[in-house]
């Protein structure tokens, strides 16, 4: 996995979560800024999935590739689910869902990094 891409994804996920937290605290429904944050995060997660699968096809890779692949496939689903749920929930809790999705993506990327490096049992 790429350390730089992982760091960028984590920062983007945390920024999207922070932006949506401000939206939720202002008691507003999800808006275009929240969707833009999720869109950027989704593009980065798809790029990370492509890079991850290409590196898995090469010589290197984690000790337990099944777990890594599970995280790699599941991570891009969270922003999409958050966007759908946020659009349906037209209260302050719509952006709250995006906060949870952004934080979950950040944790998942950290976990993928640990699995790749062999440091996360």
PyMOL commands that set and color helices and strands:
alter all, ss='L'
color gray80, all
select helices_A, chain A and resi 3-25+32-57+65-88+92-117
alter helices_A, ss='H'
color red, helices_A
deselect
rebuild
show_as cartoon
